[in-house]
Amino acid sequence: MDNKKNLQANSGFIPTPQRRLVWGFTLIELLVVISVIGLLASVVIISLNSSRIKTRDTVRKQTLKQLQKALELYFDANGNYPIVSPYYSSEPGDVWPNGSGGNGDWIPGLSPNYVSKLPRDPLGGASTNPVCTPGGYKRAYYYRSLDGKEYKLYSHCGPEGSVNSDDPFYDPSRPTWAWMVCSGEPACSTW
């Protein structure tokens, strides 16, 4: 002990309590960074989901147009549209009467001569649309032609984006949950 006092007196050195150097982040800083990362991740996920919805809706509309062209080619070659009553659904197990049962021929005679394969809804499965959910309807394409002179083809319970009356695919019979193409009246507005 005396040596320490002598050393201090002779050298002018006075020991001070040691300081700890802290390298790192405080809990608050970590929480702020994690919160910002979480917020950015949620924004990215929301924008990706929005893009996916728009893409699926675009595919549905393109599919309707392609099938409309195929139906017109069928009509030119056969003098009538494929006859189906009341409706055939593209989705197996759909609740609609006379669904095709999943055999893929929901517009009889159209495949393979006019389209290589009849499409199904890009998302398929049970609809989440509030109008369609209680009935157990699936996202599907429906086709109807009672006499072969006119038809209606529509994406039933499929549209995920907004449906408005200015849209060329607007279905007045199903204004909030379907898009359609048809051969003319009365099929367009009453079926």
Secondary structure, 3 states (H helix, E strand, C coil): CHHHHHHHHHHCCCCCCCCCCCCCCCHHHHHHHHHHHHHHHHHHHHHHHHHHHHHHHHHHHHHHHHHHHHHHHHHHHHCCCCCEEEEEECCCCCCCCCCCCCCCCCCCCCCCCCCCCCCCCCCCCECCCCCCCCCCCECEEEEEECCCCCCEEEEECCCCCCCCCCCCCECCCCCCCEEEEECCCCHHHHC
